[in-house]
């Protein structure tokens, strides 16, 4: 015989639907304001931006045969925070659609245990906005004078990157003597981009007689960075306090688990099953994130050791989460059952009869409503 909902439960459902509806409207309305990433206009994806990067390198006379490839979508977090806090979200959106290329598809070509590698950044609109060719320090090259090296850098800016030197203000040039060549780094500031005490800069590197790097970046004032680091230190302190309470809670769960094991009152089967499922999902999630780790691979290590270490770390991370889920379920289920004898036990939820109960329905409705509520809460925050 079907079990009917009570008037009180209908009221809870109505409140949950109302909260979810209001939260959804708020979250969708302000999401792009709270998270600038949502406003990015993608004209190229990972694959098409990779082809643009390859064509750029081939056009410079570089050959990528024998190199491994890795790619990620990236941005500089300090620059993003600086623009958000000093320029406001609306102006930041205007700047990142124009002169400042904050969001990038970063492509890397490397060979294990070799220093030479290539890095190319492509904006979501398909424009090359960064380049770096790393070579060993003892690679032979020319010893140009500073004026000649700067002339080559300026020729690269105008001929390859299509920059107007009239829009740039020269800041500085630095040289570094290598064993068999002289390297230079030249920096310019864009005159028509005003960021308060900060500035948008362009840097070109010359290794010997060849352009080895090009990058655009926002120069953030040191006093702003110090102030933000002070703010972050408070957040770190709060996190430490949170970790202390988490350790105390873990100890309490272990004590309860030992006592319940002694009494033979632990749902071992459901605890083990949920722990194994959590471990498997965590392991699969780590494997899915391998392209991100591959992008950060240090070429001083062998690729096989890097790969085996990553798989081992993913396995250990999955096992750690699985043990944690086992501990939470095994220690809390008996306490829940004793504290709420009128509700269906946790182990019964995963039966066909448990899935058809009022408590399961109510728990899911309230849970979904809270998920939408916290989506709006994070957006407002």
Secondary structure in CASP SS format (residue, H / E / C, confidence):
PFRMAT SS
TARGET T0000
AUTHOR 0000-0000-0000
METHOD secondary structure of the structure
MODEL  1
X C 1.00
X C 1.00
X C 1.00
X C 1.00
X C 1.00
X C 1.00
X H 1.00
X H 1.00
X H 1.00
X H 1.00
X H 1.00
X H 1.00
X H 1.00
X H 1.00
X H 1.00
X H 1.00
X H 1.00
X H 1.00
X H 1.00
X H 1.00
X H 1.00
X H 1.00
X H 1.00
X H 1.00
X H 1.00
X H 1.00
X H 1.00
X H 1.00
X H 1.00
X H 1.00
X H 1.00
X H 1.00
X H 1.00
X H 1.00
X C 1.00
X H 1.00
X H 1.00
X H 1.00
X H 1.00
X C 1.00
X C 1.00
X C 1.00
X C 1.00
X C 1.00
X C 1.00
X H 1.00
X H 1.00
X H 1.00
X H 1.00
X H 1.00
X H 1.00
X H 1.00
X H 1.00
X H 1.00
X H 1.00
X H 1.00
X H 1.00
X H 1.00
X H 1.00
X C 1.00
X C 1.00
X C 1.00
X C 1.00
X C 1.00
X C 1.00
X C 1.00
X C 1.00
X E 1.00
X E 1.00
X E 1.00
X E 1.00
X E 1.00
X E 1.00
X E 1.00
X C 1.00
X C 1.00
X H 1.00
X H 1.00
X H 1.00
X H 1.00
X H 1.00
X H 1.00
X H 1.00
X H 1.00
X H 1.00
X H 1.00
X H 1.00
X C 1.00
X H 1.00
X H 1.00
X H 1.00
X H 1.00
X H 1.00
X H 1.00
X H 1.00
X H 1.00
X C 1.00
X C 1.00
X C 1.00
X C 1.00
X C 1.00
X C 1.00
X C 1.00
X E 1.00
X E 1.00
X E 1.00
X E 1.00
X E 1.00
X E 1.00
X E 1.00
X C 1.00
X C 1.00
X C 1.00
X C 1.00
X C 1.00
X C 1.00
X E 1.00
X E 1.00
X E 1.00
X E 1.00
X E 1.00
X E 1.00
X C 1.00
X C 1.00
X C 1.00
X C 1.00
X C 1.00
X E 1.00
X E 1.00
X E 1.00
X E 1.00
X E 1.00
X E 1.00
X E 1.00
X C 1.00
X C 1.00
X C 1.00
X C 1.00
X C 1.00
X C 1.00
X C 1.00
X C 1.00
X C 1.00
X C 1.00
X C 1.00
X H 1.00
X H 1.00
X H 1.00
X H 1.00
X H 1.00
X H 1.00
X H 1.00
X H 1.00
X H 1.00
X H 1.00
X H 1.00
X H 1.00
X H 1.00
X H 1.00
X C 1.00
X C 1.00
X C 1.00
X C 1.00
X C 1.00
X H 1.00
X H 1.00
X H 1.00
X E 1.00
X E 1.00
X E 1.00
X E 1.00
X E 1.00
X E 1.00
X E 1.00
X E 1.00
X E 1.00
X E 1.00
X C 1.00
X C 1.00
X C 1.00
X C 1.00
X E 1.00
X E 1.00
X E 1.00
X E 1.00
X E 1.00
X E 1.00
X E 1.00
X E 1.00
X E 1.00
X C 1.00
X C 1.00
X C 1.00
X C 1.00
X E 1.00
X C 1.00
X C 1.00
X E 1.00
X E 1.00
X E 1.00
X E 1.00
X E 1.00
X E 1.00
X E 1.00
X E 1.00
X E 1.00
X E 1.00
X C 1.00
X C 1.00
X E 1.00
X E 1.00
X E 1.00
X E 1.00
X E 1.00
X E 1.00
X E 1.00
X E 1.00
X E 1.00
X E 1.00
X C 1.00
X C 1.00
X H 1.00
X H 1.00
X H 1.00
X H 1.00
X H 1.00
X H 1.00
X H 1.00
X H 1.00
X H 1.00
X H 1.00
X H 1.00
X H 1.00
X H 1.00
X H 1.00
X H 1.00
X H 1.00
X H 1.00
X H 1.00
X H 1.00
X H 1.00
X H 1.00
X H 1.00
X H 1.00
X H 1.00
X H 1.00
X H 1.00
X H 1.00
X H 1.00
X H 1.00
X H 1.00
X H 1.00
X H 1.00
X H 1.00
X H 1.00
X H 1.00
X H 1.00
X H 1.00
X H 1.00
X H 1.00
X H 1.00
X H 1.00
X H 1.00
X C 1.00
X C 1.00
X C 1.00
X C 1.00
X H 1.00
X H 1.00
X H 1.00
X H 1.00
X H 1.00
X H 1.00
X H 1.00
X H 1.00
X H 1.00
X H 1.00
X H 1.00
X H 1.00
X H 1.00
X H 1.00
X H 1.00
X H 1.00
X H 1.00
X H 1.00
X H 1.00
X H 1.00
X H 1.00
X C 1.00
X H 1.00
X H 1.00
X H 1.00
X H 1.00
X H 1.00
X H 1.00
X C 1.00
X C 1.00
X C 1.00
X C 1.00
X C 1.00
X C 1.00
X C 1.00
X H 1.00
X H 1.00
X H 1.00
X H 1.00
X H 1.00
X H 1.00
X H 1.00
X H 1.00
X H 1.00
X H 1.00
X H 1.00
X H 1.00
X H 1.00
X H 1.00
X H 1.00
X H 1.00
X H 1.00
X H 1.00
X H 1.00
X H 1.00
X H 1.00
X H 1.00
X H 1.00
X H 1.00
X H 1.00
X H 1.00
X H 1.00
X H 1.00
X H 1.00
X H 1.00
X H 1.00
X H 1.00
X H 1.00
X H 1.00
X H 1.00
X H 1.00
X H 1.00
X C 1.00
X C 1.00
X C 1.00
X C 1.00
X C 1.00
X C 1.00
X H 1.00
X H 1.00
X H 1.00
X H 1.00
X H 1.00
X C 1.00
X H 1.00
X H 1.00
X H 1.00
X H 1.00
X C 1.00
X C 1.00
X H 1.00
X H 1.00
X H 1.00
X H 1.00
X H 1.00
X H 1.00
X H 1.00
X H 1.00
X H 1.00
X H 1.00
X H 1.00
X H 1.00
X H 1.00
X H 1.00
X H 1.00
X H 1.00
X H 1.00
X H 1.00
X H 1.00
X H 1.00
X H 1.00
X H 1.00
X H 1.00
X C 1.00
END
